[in-house]
Amino acid sequence: MAVSPSAFVHDSAYVDDGVDIGDGTKIWHFVHVLKNTRIGRGCVLGQNVMAGPDVTIGDNCKIQNNVALYKGVNLADDVFCGPSCVFTNVLTPRAFVERKDEFRDTPVGRGATIGANATIVCGNSLGEYCMVAAGAVVTHDVPAYALVAGVPARRIGWVSREGERLDQTLVCPRTGERYAEVNGTLQPIEG
């Protein structure tokens, strides 16, 4: 276990052997971090979070209360997981059938936001800076910068890096950054 001296781990939290916790990260009440999990710098894991085993959490991630990150979930830098959002780990669970060899990877791209009580079905990827609305159920890959909502989640618009909803001009109202839609994807315009 390599816990940075500048990290904070609450007395009620459990951190298993073989875990790395980066500088300035805060691990709050009743969190359990399982073996072979890496947590980057400047993260916050809220009350009752479970992460691992074999999970990677990038730098500056914020994971709100009551979130479980199972094996196969990997968060890039700057990801926000809203309270009680759900990551599944197998597609067809049965209590009486062992399926640990069927866990599917669920990569979450840089800067993605997942709203409260949203469900991310395993095996789907979330693109960078996408935004999943509260209560949405993600059953397909989510493109970068997409705003998705509903059950099942569908794209209802685009968002900027800063999380602002974009209108038809595709200009961020907060920063003025410009975007272009190319073949059903959104890309920032450099320059």
C-alpha positions in Angstrom: 0.0 0.0 0.0 1.4 3.4 -1.0 -0.7 6.1 0.6 0.7 9.6 0.0 1.5 11.4 3.2 -0.7 14.3 2.0 -3.7 12.1 1.5 -6.5 11.9 4.1 -8.1 8.6 5.0 -10.9 8.7 7.6 -10.6 6.4 10.5 -13.8 4.5 9.5 -12.4 3.8 6.0 -10.9 0.4 5.0 -7.9 0.4 2.6 -6.7 -3.0 1.5 -3.1 -3.9 0.8 -1.8 -3.1 -2.7 -3.6 0.2 -3.0 -2.0 3.4 -4.2 -3.5 6.8 -3.1 -2.2 10.0 -4.6 -1.3 13.4 -3.1 -4.1 15.4 -1.6 -6.8 12.7 -2.1 -9.5 12.5 0.6 -11.1 9.2 1.5 -14.2 9.8 3.7 -16.5 7.8 6.1 -17.1 4.1 5.5 -15.2 3.9 2.2 -13.7 0.6 1.2 -10.8 0.5 -1.3 -10.0 -3.0 -2.4 -6.6 -4.5 -3.5 -4.8 -3.4 -6.7 -6.8 -0.1 -6.9 -5.0 3.1 -7.9 -6.4 6.5 -6.9 -4.8 9.5 -8.4 -4.0 12.9 -6.9 -6.6 15.4 -5.6 -9.5 13.0 -5.6 -12.5 12.9 -3.2 -14.3 9.6 -2.4 -17.4 10.4 -0.5 -19.2 8.5 2.2 -19.8 4.8 1.6 -17.9 4.5 -1.7 -16.5 1.1 -2.7 -13.7 0.9 -5.3 -12.0 -2.2 -6.6 -10.4 -4.6 -6.9 -8.3 -3.6 -9.9 -9.9 -0.2 -10.5 -8.1 2.9 -11.7 -9.3 6.3 -10.7 -7.5 9.2 -12.4 -6.4 12.6 -10.9 -9.0 15.1 -9.6 -12.0 12.7 -9.7 -15.0 13.4 -7.5 -17.0 10.4 -6.4 -20.0 11.3 -4.4 -21.7 9.2 -1.7 -22.9 5.6 -2.2 -21.1 4.8 -5.5 -19.5 1.3 -6.2 -16.7 1.1 -8.8 -16.3 -2.6 -9.6 -13.5 -4.4 -11.4 -13.4 -3.2 -15.0 -14.4 0.4 -14.2 -11.6 2.8 -15.1 -12.0 6.6 -14.6 -9.8 9.0 -16.5 -8.8 12.3 -14.9 -11.4 14.9 -13.8 -14.4 12.5 -13.8 -17.5 13.4 -11.6 -19.7 10.5 -10.3 -22.9 11.8 -8.8 -24.5 10.4 -5.7 -25.7 6.8 -5.9 -24.8 6.4 -9.6 -24.5 2.7 -10.5 -21.9 0.7 -12.5 -22.9 -2.8 -13.3 -20.3 -5.5 -13.9 -22.1 -8.3 -15.8 -24.9 -8.2 -18.3 -27.1 -11.1 -17.1 -26.6 -11.5 -13.4 -28.1 -14.5 -11.5 -27.5 -15.1 -7.8 -27.0 -18.8 -8.4 -24.6 -18.5 -11.5 -21.0 -17.5 -10.9 -20.0 -14.9 -13.6 -16.9 -13.2 -12.3 -15.1 -14.2 -15.5 -17.7 -12.2 -17.5 -17.0 -8.8 -15.9 -16.8 -6.2 -18.7 -14.6 -3.1 -18.9 -16.3 0.2 -18.5 -13.9 3.1 -19.4 -15.0 6.6 -18.5 -13.2 9.4 -20.4 -11.6 12.5 -19.1 -13.9 15.1 -17.7 -17.0 13.0 -18.0 -20.0 13.7 -15.6 -22.4 11.1 -14.4 -25.5 12.4 -12.7 -27.1 11.2 -9.5 -28.8 7.7 -9.7 -27.7 7.2 -13.3 -26.9 3.6 -14.3 -24.0 2.7 -16.6 -24.4 -0.8 -18.0 -21.0 -2.6 -18.1 -19.2 -2.9 -21.4 -20.1 0.6 -22.6 -17.6 3.5 -22.8 -18.3 7.1 -21.8 -16.4 9.6 -24.1 -14.4 12.6 -22.8 -16.4 15.5 -21.4 -19.8 13.8 -21.9 -22.6 14.4 -19.5 -25.0 11.7 -18.4 -28.2 13.1 -16.9 -29.5 12.1 -13.4 -31.4 8.9 -13.6 -30.4 8.0 -17.1 -29.6 4.4 -18.1 -26.6 4.0 -20.4 -26.9 1.0 -22.6 -24.6 2.1 -25.5 -21.3 3.9 -25.9 -21.6 7.7 -25.2 -19.7 9.9 -27.6 -17.3 12.7 -26.4 -19.2 15.9 -25.4 -22.6 14.2 -25.7 -25.4 15.1 -23.4 -27.5 12.0 -22.8 -30.7 11.5 -20.8 -33.6 9.0 -20.5 -34.2 5.3 -20.2 -32.4 4.1 -22.2 -30.1 7.1 -22.5 -30.2 9.0 -25.9 -28.2 12.0 -27.0 -30.3 15.1 -26.5 -27.5 17.6 -27.2 -23.9 18.5 -26.8 -22.0 20.1 -23.9 -18.7 22.0 -23.8 -15.6 21.0 -21.8 -17.0 23.2 -19.0 -20.3 21.4 -19.0 -22.4 24.1 -20.6 -25.1 23.0 -23.0 -24.4 24.1 -26.5 -27.0 25.6 -28.8 -26.9 25.4 -32.7 -23.9 27.8 -32.8 -21.8 25.2 -30.9 -20.0 28.0 -29.0 -19.5 27.6 -25.2 -21.5 30.4 -23.5 -19.0 30.4 -20.6 -15.6 30.5 -22.5 -16.4 31.2 -26.1 -14.7 28.0 -27.1 -16.0 26.8 -30.5 -16.9 23.2 -31.6 -17.7 21.5 -34.9 -19.9 18.5 -35.5 -18.2 16.0 -37.8 -19.8 12.7 -38.8 -22.0 12.6 -35.7 -19.3 13.5 -33.2 -18.3 16.9 -31.6 -14.8 18.2 -31.7 -13.3 21.4 -30.3 -12.0 23.8 -33.0 -8.4 24.7 -32.2 -7.1 28.2 -32.5 
